[in-house]
Structure formats: structure tokens, C-alpha cells
Amino acid sequence: MDKIKFISIEQLLEMMENKEQFKLVEVLSPESYKEGHIPSAINLPFDKVKELAPKHLKKTDTIVVYCANYHCQASTKATKTLLEMGYTKAVDFKAGKQGWENVGLELEK
């Protein structure tokens, strides 16, 4: 299995600014997603990643996975699951929603 790679807020913003093609995936509950998510993110709840990933993601996609914050393990576990499923370009944005908001960026509702 590939090693898990973590990306920083700067790397995520750089990808967005350069209009790179990638899928941003929040792995928190649908309720949490509705309360606010990083713009352009889709919601694949952690417990449904195996079931939903094939419907929403291609194996060739660059996938950035996030959850609530550095303490939340859902994004790391989901990234590991995606790598095991053959999604070779899945990375973990460990700072998550809290990190996004901490630098003054807005969540989308």
C-alpha cells in the first residue's frame, strides 16, 4: 500500500489557485457537512467511503480528504481506505475544517 501523504493549507490553496483538477472530500456526517464545508467539497461520510467512492471518484482522480481538525482521525482512515481500494492519488488535508477557518477562510453552506 502507498504511504499516506499529508498536505498543508498552503498546498491546498495552491492547488485551488492553480485550478488543478482534484476532488475535495469531507468524510464527516451529512449533518456536519450541511453546517458548513470547504467550498467545492463533496460529502462521503467515513462509514460509507467504500460504498460511495466508486460512484463519485475515479481511480485516476487526485483526491484531497479532510475531516474536522488535527485530532480527528476520520480523514486519515478514509485516505488509507481509498489507497487500499486503488485510488493512488489520495492525500489527507489533516487541518480540516478547523484549519480552514483558523486562517480566516469561509465555509460554504
Number of C-alpha atoms within 10 A of each C-alpha: 9 12 11 15 15 16 14 14 15 9 12 15 12 12 13 12 9 8 9 11 11 16 18 21 29 28 27 20 15 12 9 15 22 11 10 13 24 20 12 11 17 16 22 22 23 19 13 13 18 15 11 14 16 13 8 13 16 13 16 12 14 18 23 23 29 29 29 21 17 16 10 15 13 22 28 22 16 27 30 20 16 23 19 12 14 14 22 19 18 29 25 24 29 26 22 24 22 15 17 20 13 11 9 8 13 14 16 13 10
